[in-house]
Amino acid sequence: MRFPRHTALFTPITLAAGLLLTVATAAAADPRWTSTGAQQPGSPDRPVWSIAVSPTHPSVLLAATQGRGVLRSSDSGANWTSAIPGVDGAWVVRFDPKQPLTAYAGTQAAGVYKSVDEGKTWVPQNHGLNVMDVRSIELSSGLVVAGTAQGVYYSDDAAGTWHSLGLDSLSIAAVAILPKAAGVSLFAGGDNGSAGAGYLFKSEGVAGSWAVLKGNFPTDTVVASLSVASAASGGSDPPVLAGTSAGLFRSDDRGTTWAPLSGLPATDFNVGFFNPANPDQIYVGSDGDQGNGGVFRSLDRGASWAGLTAGLPVKARITALALQPLNPAQLVAASWNPTDGSAGAYRIADPAATVAGVTPSAAASGTIRPSSAPFPGVPVPAPERRSASSSAYATYAVALVILLALVVAVVGRRWRIGREDRRTYGS
């Protein structure tokens, strides 16, 4: 049996239609940043400086904001409620990994607040704290360390009593605790004030004897964030990460030497952390003012990086970042544009992230695009941003153009065949 020769002409159309369907399915499945719920329905969001995820219930989030104080969500950011009445400004929120229902908040004018019910209710904890502008908090090994607008404080009784650790001439934007066999090493990073020989300091124990850290660390570089890999996953000497005005730095020898991490835009990094379940996975955010800001992730200890861009605002300035250990893992980010005052929070799935008890996907999601890894010190242009819908529309358009071209070609071919048949059989 022979099929009419016209039938074969529809094969390209069928293939193109299949291509279009495949593209549509893939684009629809492509995860991207999506907006969380409004902080207060009917009102613009306010800047968010810190986000914390409950270790017990990952859908419980805390946010430290400018203008609305501490906010709490029990549904991964779909809805928010005010957590501390009378407090309008907060810099930082942290959950205690050893006491997962306990949380701390550093406020801009009311000192430290503590919650023992996963952020539902709060009480001030300021005995011995002489500076009420608390900009950073870290917890480990039974210690609570706070960085303030005038120096560092610590508490060894769950914030019941605070003791000064010095550095009073500095505004301390970041603190970190690195446990050791006997005691701890403390790190403090300043971003304002009289630094003298540098802005990054280390103290062995709580004696307050601070030493400036160098080892390839620029002395004029301010420090916005510090992070230590969890001792359980990072070995006896977990790596330390420093986000600075001159890029991202890492130390693998307890802060003795530091090395810049390449493969990232030449900009500042104000937030960064290790995945608690896997120290090889690092997440960082930048609020760079030259369009180089955004969220970046490494799966190989910082050797190479990928930008997570789709769905974020144009030239995103990231002010807060957190990882939810869900299946798959979810990232939550906050962005703020000081030019027009716009602010918002966003979420994205990262199937490649390690989560305790869950095997991560080997492939990165469609919104995660690899960055080049140049030699250290070579400026890197920011990854080109894709809007929330431009990538999908562009792909649809290409497939549609191919389909239309094939339809036109087939119709034209059929018209020519029909004309030839009329000439042949009509003569």
Secondary structure, DSSP 8 states (H G I E B T S, - for coil): ----HHHHTHHHHHHHHHHHHHHHHHHHH----EE---SSTTS----EEEEEE-SS-TT-EEEEEBSS-EEEESSTTSS-EE-STT--BEEEEEE-SSSTT-EEEEESSS-EEEESSTTSS-EE--TT-----EEEEEEETTEEEEEETTEEEEESSTTSS-EE-S-TTEEEEEEEEEE-SSSEEEEEEEEEE--TT-SEEEEETTS--EEE--SS--TT--EEEEEE--HHHH-SS--EEEEETTEEEEESSTTSS-EE--SS-SS---EEEEETTEEEEEEEEE--TTTT-EEEEESSTTSS-EEE-TTS-TT--EEEEEEE--SSEEEEEEEE-TTT--EEEEEEEETTS-BTTB---SS--TTEEE-----TT----------TTHHHHHHHHHHHHHHHHHHHHHHHHHHHHHHHHHHHHH-
